[in-house]
Amino acid sequence: MTDNINDNYIGIDEVAAYLGVKATTIRTWIKTKNMPAHKVGGKLWKFKKSEIDEWIDSDKSEE
């Protein structure tokens, strides 16, 4: 389990690097694969690594 102190929100570029894909792919996954993301300030996407890991483990990323 991820420690809450180290589970800060990260930006789209960081999550793209974490998953080894491009930021445009992340934007597509948000729309088409229900990727867990939080919109901040009306236009910035933020992510928690723990939510991304759970999303991948749940096979929702394969749908």
Protein Blocks (a to p, Z undefined) as FASTA:
>chain_A
ZZfklmcccdfklmmmmnopafklmmmmmmmnopacddeehlaccddfklmmmmmmnomm
mZZ
